[in-house]
Amino acid sequence: MRLIVTTALAAGREAKEQALAFAAELGAVFVPRGRLGLEILMAAAGAEGALVVGRQRVSFLFGGREFSFHPGTAALRIKNLRSGKPDQMIQAMDLRPGDAVLDCTLGLGADAIVASFVAGPEGRVVGVEKVPVVALVVGYGLRHYSFKEDPDVEAAMRRIQVVAADHLDYLRRVPGESFDVVYFDPFFRTPVRGASQLQPLRLLGEKAPLAAEALREAVRVARRRVVVKVRRDAGEPEYRFQRVVGGRHARVAYGIIEK
Ligand SMILES: C[S@@+](CC[C@H](N)C(=O)[O-])C[C@H]1O[C@@H](n2cnc3c(N)ncnc32)[C@H](O)[C@@H]1O
């Protein structure tokens, strides 16, 4: 997708400098905003998408949609964890404070934030995302999004390290047994109904199924286990899990390979 990088209206000098840096990172053109509408700027540049840098947030506009960062579902899951309710992903990971987690499919970062909350300040979470603009918007959000209503969520966000890369390439570079848990949440072939908050991500994200080679590498890199979010119903690729956990009637479950 051809894209431009610009600033929000009257965003100031810092936003312009940040936009220039993002343009260089993405290999995209920086277009000064002036007072012009985004559609006009995009049409003039023949672009289908625009990364817009504001004072505190970065969003990506494409096809009449907006992709931006928000800790929404993670904040709710963390609230539930604090009130003693279990979180299926955390249970599947058997995650404990101090653990190191490699999230190979960062997306909006919700799972990574919840993992980071549980792993705590002594732990470590690295999130790998293949689509550069997704890695950039979510990485910026994790570093800068202000979430004063829940300082624990904000602190969990800040601790996540984002890597813009294909997870197979990244896994191949990582030494064996360097993360306690390696996690994958690839797109399901058919989206789960009600998962509408993922829609712009579904359009932008990499949809290729999880490669067997990536799973093999993940087993090498994990100290304790590899966890993959899967759909129970038909149509999804089969992997060799030792067990699959999750509510018997829930469509989403977690496949586990323990070492
Ligand atoms: C279903 S979403 C993950 C959602 C995420 N767990 C969350 O909580 O927001 C899948 C994400 O993984 C990314 N992805 C898919 N294949 C990848 C790969 N080979 N390497 C890195 N990221 C990949 C997609 O671009 C997409 O952003």
The ligand as an SDF file (V2000), in Angstrom:
LIG
                    3D

 27 29  0  0  0  0  0  0  0  0999 V2000
   -4.9190  -11.6890   15.4010 C   0  0  0  0  0  0  0  0  0  0  0  0
   -3.7210  -10.4380   15.3820 S   0  0  0  0  0  0  0  0  0  0  0  0
   -3.0360  -10.4990   16.9980 C   0  0  0  0  0  0  0  0  0  0  0  0
   -3.8280   -9.7300   17.9960 C   0  0  0  0  0  0  0  0  0  0  0  0
   -3.0790   -9.5720   19.3040 C   0  0  0  0  0  0  0  0  0  0  0  0
   -2.8760  -10.8360   19.9870 N   0  0  0  0  0  0  0  0  0  0  0  0
   -3.7610   -8.5820   20.2140 C   0  0  0  0  0  0  0  0  0  0  0  0
   -3.9780   -8.9040   21.3960 O   0  0  0  0  0  0  0  0  0  0  0  0
   -4.0670   -7.4670   19.7510 O   0  0  0  0  0  0  0  0  0  0  0  0
   -2.3890  -11.1120   14.4540 C   0  0  0  0  0  0  0  0  0  0  0  0
   -1.2280  -10.1340   14.2580 C   0  0  0  0  0  0  0  0  0  0  0  0
   -0.0540  -10.8620   13.9600 O   0  0  0  0  0  0  0  0  0  0  0  0
    0.6030  -10.2690   12.8660 C   0  0  0  0  0  0  0  0  0  0  0  0
    1.3660  -11.3350   12.1730 N   0  0  0  0  0  0  0  0  0  0  0  0
    0.8710  -12.3300   11.3930 C   0  0  0  0  0  0  0  0  0  0  0  0
    1.8670  -13.0820   10.9100 N   0  0  0  0  0  0  0  0  0  0  0  0
    3.0260  -12.5720   11.4190 C   0  0  0  0  0  0  0  0  0  0  0  0
    4.4120  -12.9200   11.2650 C   0  0  0  0  0  0  0  0  0  0  0  0
    4.7930  -13.9210   10.4750 N   0  0  0  0  0  0  0  0  0  0  0  0
    5.3300  -12.1960   11.9490 N   0  0  0  0  0  0  0  0  0  0  0  0
    4.9470  -11.1700   12.7540 C   0  0  0  0  0  0  0  0  0  0  0  0
    3.6580  -10.7630   12.8950 N   0  0  0  0  0  0  0  0  0  0  0  0
    2.7110  -11.4590   12.2380 C   0  0  0  0  0  0  0  0  0  0  0  0
   -0.5110   -9.6800   12.0280 C   0  0  0  0  0  0  0  0  0  0  0  0
   -0.0370   -8.6660   11.1520 O   0  0  0  0  0  0  0  0  0  0  0  0
   -1.4510   -9.1570   13.1100 C   0  0  0  0  0  0  0  0  0  0  0  0
   -1.1130   -7.8610   13.4810 O   0  0  0  0  0  0  0  0  0  0  0  0
  1  2  1  0
  2  3  1  0
  2 10  1  0
  3  4  1  0
  4  5  1  0
  5  6  1  0
  5  7  1  0
  7  8  2  0
  7  9  1  0
 10 11  1  0
 11 12  1  0
 11 26  1  0
 12 13  1  0
 13 14  1  0
 13 24  1  0
 14 15  1  0
 14 23  1  0
 15 16  2  0
 16 17  1  0
 17 18  1  0
 17 23  2  0
 18 19  1  0
 18 20  2  0
 20 21  1  0
 21 22  2  0
 22 23  1  0
 24 25  1  0
 24 26  1  0
 26 27  1  0
M  CHG  2   2   1   9  -1
M  END
$$$$
